[in-house]
């Protein structure tokens, strides 16, 4: 996945600006919920015939459904994974993905567990999660250039931002972060290199939700 998506990242640097139109996506999802559900079902089935625009609607459109709940961070799954209790992760990850099927964070955790052969039909599930992880990451990397503030990568959660940085792009230490309005600039090194790089992310959907829905 990492090599493929790094190629997408490099190609994206030469493509025209493509900002995600949240307003249009919101209208599409709220006015045509059955059509969105059909797209989401195809994604869950790892349908690789979804177009780039359809996949953008699947990922970003989820924020405009009643199921979007970024306060659910599933700490018990992360804790089980950190202590290498992969059986527990496999037990919990399926229901979590039903709640949030477009989470890159959960998808990568599920993929890692199924690739270890844990759970029922792990091979089939690993293939499904590998495709879904690639499709989500591809949608994020195609959402903007990422290398300047006017064209950030758009994400639905800070957890997905971290997965893009660490699991997809493969960065080393984060040197620091800055805010430029709604955009967060992440300064980092690649492993074994001292040169500083910066990538820009827009996580306003989650940030606005958390401001208006405090626990």
Secondary structure by P-SEA (a helix, b strand, c coil): caaaaaaaaaaaaacccccccaaaaaaaaaacaaaaaaaaaaaaaccccccaaaaaaaaaaccccccccccccaaaaaaaaaacaaaaaaacaaaaaaaccccaaaaaaaaaaaaaccccaaaaaaaaaaaaaaaaaaaaaacccccccccccccccaaaaaaaacccccccccccccccccbbbbbbbcccccbbbbbbbbaaaaaaaaaaccc
